[in-house]
Amino acid sequence: MKAAVAENGTVVWAERPIPEPKPGEVRIRVAASAVNRADLVQVAGRYNPPAGATDVLGLECAGTIDAVGEGVDRAVGERVAALLVGGGYAEYVCCPAAHLLNVPDDVDLKYAASLPEVWVTAWLNLMHEGEVTAGERVVLHAGASGVGTAGIQLVTAAGASVWVVVGSQDKIDTCVGLGADGGTNRHHGSWVDDVRAWADGGVNLILDPVGADTVPDGITVLAKRGRLVLIGLLSGRTAEIALGPLLVKRIRLQGSVLRGRSVAEKTALLDPFRTDVWPRLMAGELTGITDSVWPMQDVAKAHERLKTNETVGKLVLSWDA
């Protein structure tokens, strides 16, 4: 089968054996996958797959079940999306059956492929780790990203308010259209000043994929018992922070990753996600935002598009685009 892998800092196409499902797994004939920042970092050589995982890129996909392993109560031909540890940029991929999400006949598989990674990430880190409750104020860095646009909808549905930090006024407008109170263009003015004016007394939660450039200021704008969940290191791995506010305000600073969690951990997360969030996505009550759809063969061009930081929502890769 054809599969996209990282080689010397670039994406290349390789021939790989069609994988066979192990006990508890299914094999999916991939219709579509989607691009995540983690893919770019892996290509750059700074994010190796977990031990034992495939080196084929792609953390999510949608398609049809092609084969089932021992002990799996699934049927060949079922339409599914899947959260993957890797392997989505290929014609076939195997994954635990417990990590599948059913896709109704009236939902486009290209759309479904854009949902698992960002929506599980947003739900995990805002609702589970971040413990958002009604009436709270939440700051989302990269608010127009896939995770950000999902997060706006989840937070506002929970009765909390959102402020986004993004790279353009158009992105602010998009986020406001999804339910955010407002936002800061990070290229024009101080997000800290804007957030302080918006949330007198401080914010309750910050979701931060940026890292070094934003964590120190994030600590200063958090309210008592505020939480900062760090999910990325786009601006660097090292920062100097003031420890005093952590003590005085009893702040919780937490790191969180999804890909590196065990099969059992992901299964435990997906069970409530499958009940609480996925049906609303399939029914259109929550909406995944797609920036653009690319032929799977143009994965390198799609990666370049993501590097521009001009995207809103997800970049989808489709075998039939």
C-alpha positions in Angstrom: 0.0 0.0 0.0 1.0 3.7 -0.4 1.9 5.4 2.9 3.4 8.8 3.7 6.3 8.9 6.1 8.9 11.5 7.4 12.3 11.3 5.9 15.1 13.9 6.3 12.7 16.7 7.2 10.2 16.1 4.4 7.2 14.0 3.7 7.8 11.1 1.2 5.6 8.3 -0.2 6.7 4.8 0.5 5.4 1.3 -0.2 4.4 -0.6 3.0 2.7 -4.0 3.6 -1.0 -3.8 4.2 -1.3 -4.2 8.0 -3.1 -7.2 9.6 -5.4 -6.5 12.5 -4.3 -8.0 15.8 -6.8 -9.3 18.4 -9.0 -6.5 19.5 -8.2 -4.4 16.3 -9.9 -3.6 13.0 -8.4 -2.7 9.7 -9.8 0.4 8.0 -9.7 1.2 4.3 -8.9 4.9 4.6 -11.1 7.3 2.7 -9.7 10.5 4.3 -7.4 11.7 7.0 -6.5 15.2 8.3 -3.5 17.3 9.2 -2.4 18.1 12.7 0.4 20.3 14.0 1.9 17.1 15.5 2.4 15.8 12.0 4.6 18.8 11.1 6.6 18.4 14.3 7.1 14.7 13.5 8.3 15.5 10.0 10.8 18.0 11.5 12.2 15.2 13.7 11.1 16.6 17.0 8.1 14.2 17.8 8.9 10.5 17.5 6.0 8.1 17.5 5.4 6.2 20.7 7.3 2.9 21.1 5.9 0.2 18.9 3.7 2.6 16.8 3.9 2.9 13.0 6.1 5.6 11.6 3.3 6.4 9.0 2.0 9.9 9.6 -1.6 10.7 10.5 -3.4 10.8 13.8 -7.0 10.3 12.6 -9.0 8.9 9.7 -12.4 7.9 8.4 -13.3 5.1 6.1 -14.8 1.6 6.1 -13.9 -1.5 8.1 -12.0 -3.8 5.9 -11.1 -6.6 8.2 -11.6 -7.5 11.9 -9.2 -9.1 14.4 -10.0 -11.8 16.9 -12.6 -10.9 19.5 -14.0 -7.9 17.7 -17.7 -7.5 17.3 -17.7 -5.3 14.2 -18.7 -5.9 10.6 -16.7 -5.4 7.4 -18.1 -2.4 5.6 -19.1 -0.3 8.6 -18.4 3.4 8.2 -16.2 4.7 11.0 -13.8 7.4 12.1 -10.9 6.6 14.3 -8.4 8.2 16.7 -5.0 6.9 15.8 -1.5 6.8 17.2 -0.3 7.1 13.6 -1.0 5.6 10.2 -3.8 7.7 8.8 -1.8 8.9 5.7 -2.1 5.5 4.1 -4.5 3.4 2.1 -5.1 1.1 5.2 -4.6 1.4 8.9 -5.2 -0.8 11.9 -6.4 0.4 15.3 -8.1 -0.8 18.4 -11.8 -1.3 17.9 -12.4 0.6 21.1 -11.1 3.7 19.4 -13.7 3.8 16.6 -16.5 6.3 16.2 -19.5 5.3 14.1 -20.3 7.5 11.1 -23.9 7.6 9.9 -24.6 7.2 6.2 -25.5 10.8 5.7 -22.2 12.2 7.1 -19.4 12.7 4.6 -16.3 10.6 5.5 -14.0 13.5 4.6 -15.8 15.6 7.2 -15.7 12.8 9.8 -12.0 12.4 9.3 -11.4 16.0 10.4 -13.0 15.4 13.8 -11.4 12.8 16.1 -8.0 14.3 17.0 -9.1 17.9 17.6 -12.4 17.3 19.3 -11.1 14.6 21.6 -8.1 16.9 22.4 -10.4 19.9 23.1 -12.8 17.9 25.2 -10.1 16.1 27.1 -8.2 19.3 28.1 -11.1 21.7 28.6 -13.8 19.6 30.1 -11.9 16.7 31.7 -8.5 18.1 32.7 -9.6 21.8 32.7 -12.9 21.1 34.5 -14.8 24.0 32.9 -18.0 24.9 34.6 -20.8 27.4 33.9 -19.9 31.0 34.5 -16.2 30.6 34.1 -13.9 32.6 31.8 -11.6 30.7 29.4 -8.7 31.9 27.2 -7.9 29.8 24.1 -4.6 30.5 22.4 -4.7 29.6 18.6 -8.5 30.0 18.9 -9.1 29.6 15.1 -7.2 26.2 15.0 -9.1 22.9 14.9 -8.7 22.5 18.6 -9.6 26.2 19.2 -12.8 26.2 17.1 -13.9 22.9 18.8 -13.0 24.4 22.2 -15.1 27.5 21.7 -18.2 25.4 21.0 -17.6 23.1 24.0 -16.9 25.9 26.4 -19.9 28.0 25.4 -22.2 25.0 25.4 -21.1 24.4 29.0 -22.2 28.0 29.9 -18.7 29.5 30.2 -17.2 32.4 28.2 -14.3 32.5 25.8 -11.6 34.9 24.7 -9.4 33.9 21.9 -5.8 34.9 20.9 -5.3 34.6 17.1 -3.4 36.0 14.2 -5.9 38.2 12.3 -9.1 40.1 12.6 -10.8 37.7 10.2 -10.0 34.9 12.7 -11.4 36.9 15.5 -14.6 37.4 13.5 -14.8 33.7 12.8 -14.3 32.8 16.5 -17.0 35.3 17.6 -19.3 33.7 15.1 -18.8 30.4 16.9 -19.6 31.9 20.3 -16.4 33.7 21.6 -16.9 37.0 23.4 -14.0 38.5 21.5 -10.3 38.1 20.8 -6.9 39.6 20.5 -4.8 39.7 17.3 -1.5 38.7 18.7 0.3 40.8 16.1 -1.5 44.0 17.3 -1.5 44.8 21.0 -1.3 42.9 24.2 -3.5 39.9 24.8 -2.8 40.3 28.5 -4.2 43.8 28.6 -7.3 42.7 26.6 -7.9 39.7 28.8 -7.6 41.8 32.0 -10.2 44.2 30.6 -12.5 41.4 29.7 -12.1 39.3 32.9 -11.8 41.7 35.8 -10.5 39.5 38.6 -8.7 37.0 36.3 -9.6 34.1 34.1 -10.3 30.6 35.3 -8.7 28.5 32.6 -6.2 28.9 29.8 -5.7 26.3 27.0 -2.2 26.9 25.7 -0.6 25.1 22.7 2.1 27.8 22.4 4.4 27.3 25.4 7.4 29.5 26.2 6.0 32.8 24.9 2.6 32.6 26.6 2.8 30.6 29.8 4.5 33.2 32.0 1.9 35.9 31.1 -0.8 33.3 31.4 0.1 32.8 35.0 -0.3 36.5 35.7 -3.9 36.7 34.3 -5.2 33.6 36.1 -7.7 34.1 38.9 -7.4 32.3 42.3 -7.5 28.5 41.7 -7.0 29.2 38.0 -5.8 26.4 35.7 -3.4 26.5 32.8 -3.4 23.3 30.6 -0.3 23.2 28.3 -0.8 21.1 25.2 1.9 22.3 22.9 5.3 23.9 22.6 5.1 25.9 19.4 7.1 28.8 20.7 9.7 26.8 22.6 10.3 24.3 25.4 11.8 26.6 28.1 10.3 29.6 29.9 11.0 31.5 33.1 8.0 31.8 35.3 7.2 33.6 38.5 6.5 31.0 41.2 4.9 33.4 43.7 1.5 33.6 41.9 1.4 29.8 41.8 1.4 29.7 45.5 -0.6 32.8 46.3 -3.4 32.1 43.8 -3.1 28.3 44.2 -2.8 27.9 40.4 -2.7 24.5 38.7 -0.2 24.3 35.9 -0.8 21.0 34.0 0.8 19.4 30.9 -1.3 17.1 28.8 -0.8 14.9 25.7 -3.1 12.6 23.9 -1.0 10.6 21.5 1.2 9.0 24.1 -1.5 7.7 26.3 -2.1 3.9 26.5 -4.8 2.1 24.7 -6.6 1.6 28.0 -6.4 5.4 28.8 -7.7 6.4 25.4 -10.5 3.9 25.6 -11.5 5.3 29.0 -11.6 8.8 27.5 -13.4 7.8 24.3 -16.3 6.1 26.1 -17.8 9.4 27.6 -16.7 11.3 24.5 -18.6 8.9 22.3 -21.7 9.5 24.5 -21.5 13.2 25.2 -19.9 14.8 22.2 -19.8 12.6 19.1 -23.6 12.3 18.6 -23.9 16.1 18.7 -21.2 16.3 16.0 -23.0 13.8 13.8 -26.3 15.6 14.3 -24.8 19.0 13.5 -25.4 20.5 16.9 -21.6 21.0 17.1 -19.7 21.8 14.0 -16.2 20.8 12.8 -14.6 23.6 10.8 -12.8 22.6 7.6 -10.2 25.0 6.1 -9.7 23.0 2.9 -9.7 19.5 1.4 -6.5 18.2 -0.4 -5.8 15.1 -2.4 -3.9 12.7 -0.2 -1.0 12.8 -2.7 -0.6 16.5 -2.0 0.1 16.0 1.7 3.3 18.0 1.5 1.4 21.0 0.0 -1.2 20.7 2.8 1.6 20.8 5.4 3.0 24.0 3.8 -0.5 25.5 4.0 -0.6 24.8 7.7 2.8 26.3 8.2 1.5 29.7 6.9 -0.7 30.0 10.1 -3.5 31.3 7.9 -5.8 28.4 8.3 -9.1 28.3 10.1 -10.1 24.8 11.2 -8.8 21.6 9.7 -7.0 20.6 6.6 -8.4 17.3 5.2 -6.6 14.8 3.1 -8.8 12.6 0.8 -8.0 9.7 -1.5 -10.8 10.8 -3.8 -10.5 14.6 -3.6 
